[in-house]
Amino acid sequence: MDPLGYTMAVDATLRHVLSARPDAPQVTDPPPRPHPVRAATAALLRRLADRVEPRPVCARA
C-alpha cells in the first residue's frame, strides 16, 4: 500500500466528514433576481386589490 496514497485518502475522508460540522464554512446562494413579468404581475394585482377593497363606512356622529 502506498503511504502517500493512504495519507491523501485519510485527509480527504477527514475533510469530507468534518464538513458536516456546525462550525463548517457555509456557502450561501446568491439572492434571486426579480423576474420582470412576476414584478409587473404583482404590481397589477396590488393595484387591483386596492381598487376592489371595501371602504370603511364613515361613522355618523
KEGU-117587 format. One record per residue (C-alpha): residue number from 1; x, y, z; residue in one letter. Coordinates in steps of 0.2 Angstrom, whole numbers, plus 2048, in hexadecimal, padded with zeros to 3 digits. Example, Ala and Ser with C-alpha at 12.3 -4.5 7.8 and 13.67 -1.06 7.14 Angstrom:
BEGIN
{i: 1 | x: 83E | y: 7EA | z: 827 | aa: A}
{i: 2 | x: 844 | y: 7FB | z: 824 | aa: S}
***
This chain:
BEGIN
{i: 1 | x: 800 | y: 800 | z: 800 | aa: M}
{i: 2 | x: 807 | y: 811 | z: 7FB | aa: D}
{i: 3 | x: 80A | y: 81C | z: 80B | aa: P}
{i: 4 | x: 807 | y: 82C | z: 801 | aa: L}
{i: 5 | x: 7F6 | y: 825 | z: 7FA | aa: G}
{i: 6 | x: 7F1 | y: 820 | z: 80C | aa: Y}
{i: 7 | x: 7F5 | y: 831 | z: 813 | aa: T}
{i: 8 | x: 7EB | y: 83A | z: 805 | aa: M}
{i: 9 | x: 7DC | y: 82E | z: 807 | aa: A}
{i: 10 | x: 7DC | y: 832 | z: 81A | aa: V}
{i: 11 | x: 7DD | y: 844 | z: 817 | aa: D}
{i: 12 | x: 7CF | y: 844 | z: 80A | aa: A}
{i: 13 | x: 7C4 | y: 839 | z: 816 | aa: T}
{i: 14 | x: 7C7 | y: 845 | z: 824 | aa: L}
{i: 15 | x: 7C3 | y: 854 | z: 81A | aa: R}
{i: 16 | x: 7B3 | y: 84C | z: 814 | aa: H}
{i: 17 | x: 7AD | y: 846 | z: 825 | aa: V}
{i: 18 | x: 7B2 | y: 856 | z: 82E | aa: L}
{i: 19 | x: 7A8 | y: 861 | z: 821 | aa: S}
{i: 20 | x: 798 | y: 85C | z: 829 | aa: A}
{i: 21 | x: 79D | y: 865 | z: 839 | aa: R}
{i: 22 | x: 792 | y: 873 | z: 83F | aa: P}
{i: 23 | x: 7A1 | y: 87F | z: 83F | aa: D}
{i: 24 | x: 7A6 | y: 87A | z: 82D | aa: A}
{i: 25 | x: 7A7 | y: 889 | z: 820 | aa: P}
{i: 26 | x: 796 | y: 88C | z: 818 | aa: Q}
{i: 27 | x: 794 | y: 891 | z: 806 | aa: V}
{i: 28 | x: 784 | y: 89A | z: 803 | aa: T}
{i: 29 | x: 77A | y: 89C | z: 7F3 | aa: D}
{i: 30 | x: 77A | y: 8AC | z: 7EA | aa: P}
{i: 31 | x: 76A | y: 8B6 | z: 7ED | aa: P}
{i: 32 | x: 75D | y: 8B3 | z: 7DF | aa: P}
{i: 33 | x: 75B | y: 8C0 | z: 7D2 | aa: R}
{i: 34 | x: 749 | y: 8C6 | z: 7D0 | aa: P}
{i: 35 | x: 741 | y: 8C0 | z: 7C0 | aa: H}
{i: 36 | x: 739 | y: 8CF | z: 7B7 | aa: P}
{i: 37 | x: 729 | y: 8C6 | z: 7B2 | aa: V}
{i: 38 | x: 726 | y: 8C0 | z: 7C4 | aa: R}
{i: 39 | x: 72A | y: 8D2 | z: 7CB | aa: A}
{i: 40 | x: 71D | y: 8DA | z: 7BE | aa: A}
{i: 41 | x: 710 | y: 8CD | z: 7C3 | aa: T}
{i: 42 | x: 712 | y: 8D0 | z: 7D5 | aa: A}
{i: 43 | x: 710 | y: 8E3 | z: 7D3 | aa: A}
{i: 44 | x: 701 | y: 8E0 | z: 7C8 | aa: L}
{i: 45 | x: 6F9 | y: 8D5 | z: 7D5 | aa: L}
{i: 46 | x: 6FD | y: 8E1 | z: 7E3 | aa: R}
{i: 47 | x: 6F5 | y: 8EF | z: 7D9 | aa: R}
{i: 48 | x: 6E6 | y: 8E4 | z: 7D6 | aa: L}
{i: 49 | x: 6E4 | y: 8DF | z: 7E8 | aa: A}
{i: 50 | x: 6E5 | y: 8F2 | z: 7EE | aa: D}
{i: 51 | x: 6D7 | y: 8F6 | z: 7E1 | aa: R}
{i: 52 | x: 6CB | y: 8E8 | z: 7E6 | aa: V}
{i: 53 | x: 6CF | y: 8E9 | z: 7F9 | aa: E}
{i: 54 | x: 6BF | y: 8EE | z: 803 | aa: P}
{i: 55 | x: 6C0 | y: 8FF | z: 80A | aa: R}
{i: 56 | x: 6BC | y: 902 | z: 81D | aa: P}
{i: 57 | x: 6AB | y: 90A | z: 820 | aa: V}
{i: 58 | x: 6AD | y: 91B | z: 828 | aa: C}
{i: 59 | x: 6A6 | y: 91C | z: 839 | aa: A}
{i: 60 | x: 698 | y: 928 | z: 83B | aa: R}
{i: 61 | x: 698 | y: 933 | z: 84A | aa: A}
***
